[in-house]
């Protein structure tokens, strides 16, 4: 519903939620829809710091993204996104 209201795909919204680069227009729309200032999304971040999941090193994240973007077939990348999203939704297994 939020993605649709801003005219973006659900996969794009999921990428934004994980700290992906966000076009200013998307950020502004999301802030407006949520009733917050765009500054809200940057609260608590030091200059140059990027948000990431707890326990994930920059090296690990950068390595994953490098391999991901090396995949030329967009359908394969979308499948990987769906797989990672499903695994994340299930939570950790011990």
C-alpha positions as CSV (number, residue, x, y, z in Angstrom):
1,X,0.0,0.0,0.0
2,X,2.8,2.4,0.9
3,X,4.8,1.4,-2.2
4,X,1.8,1.8,-4.4
5,X,1.0,5.3,-2.9
6,X,4.5,6.4,-3.8
7,X,4.5,4.8,-7.2
8,X,7.3,2.3,-6.5
9,X,7.5,-1.5,-6.5
10,X,7.3,-3.5,-3.3
11,X,10.8,-4.9,-4.1
12,X,12.1,-1.3,-4.2
13,X,10.5,-0.5,-0.9
14,X,12.1,-3.6,0.6
15,X,15.5,-2.5,-0.7
16,X,14.9,1.0,0.9
17,X,14.1,-0.7,4.2
18,X,17.5,-2.4,4.2
19,X,19.4,0.7,3.6
20,X,19.7,0.8,-0.1
21,X,20.4,4.1,-1.9
22,X,17.1,6.0,-2.1
23,X,16.2,8.5,-4.7
24,X,15.3,11.8,-3.1
25,X,11.8,11.8,-4.7
26,X,11.1,8.3,-3.1
27,X,12.4,9.5,0.3
28,X,10.3,12.6,0.2
29,X,7.2,10.6,-0.8
30,X,7.7,8.0,1.9
31,X,8.2,10.7,4.5
32,X,5.1,12.5,3.4
33,X,3.0,9.3,3.5
34,X,4.4,8.5,7.0
35,X,3.8,12.0,8.3
36,X,7.5,12.6,9.1
37,X,10.3,14.9,7.8
38,X,12.8,13.3,5.4
39,X,15.4,14.1,8.2
40,X,13.7,11.3,10.2
41,X,15.4,8.7,8.1
42,X,18.8,10.0,9.0
43,X,18.4,10.5,12.8
44,X,21.1,8.8,14.8
45,X,23.5,8.3,11.8
46,X,26.9,9.9,11.9
47,X,28.0,11.6,8.7
48,X,29.2,9.0,6.2
49,X,27.7,6.1,8.2
50,X,25.2,3.9,6.4
51,X,22.5,1.8,8.1
52,X,23.0,-2.0,8.1
53,X,21.6,-5.0,10.0
54,X,23.1,-5.8,13.4
55,X,26.0,-8.3,13.1
56,X,26.7,-7.6,9.4
57,X,30.1,-6.2,8.7
58,X,30.6,-3.6,6.0
59,X,33.0,-6.1,4.3
60,X,30.3,-8.9,4.4
61,X,27.6,-6.6,3.0
62,X,29.9,-5.1,0.3
63,X,31.0,-8.6,-0.8
64,X,27.3,-9.8,-1.0
65,X,26.3,-6.7,-3.0
66,X,29.3,-7.1,-5.4
67,X,28.3,-10.7,-6.2
68,X,24.6,-9.7,-6.4
69,X,25.2,-6.9,-8.9
70,X,27.5,-9.1,-11.0
71,X,24.5,-11.2,-11.9
72,X,23.4,-9.8,-15.3
73,X,20.0,-11.5,-15.5
74,X,17.4,-9.4,-13.7
75,X,15.1,-12.4,-13.2
76,X,17.8,-14.2,-11.3
77,X,18.4,-11.1,-9.1
78,X,14.7,-10.9,-8.4
79,X,14.7,-14.6,-7.4
80,X,17.6,-14.0,-5.1
81,X,15.8,-11.1,-3.5
82,X,12.7,-13.3,-3.0
83,X,14.9,-16.1,-1.5
84,X,16.7,-13.7,0.9
85,X,13.4,-12.0,1.9
86,X,11.8,-15.4,2.6
87,X,14.8,-16.5,4.7
88,X,14.8,-13.2,6.6
89,X,11.1,-13.5,7.3
90,X,11.6,-17.0,8.8
91,X,14.1,-15.6,11.3
92,X,17.3,-17.3,12.5
93,X,17.4,-21.0,12.9
94,X,19.6,-22.6,15.6
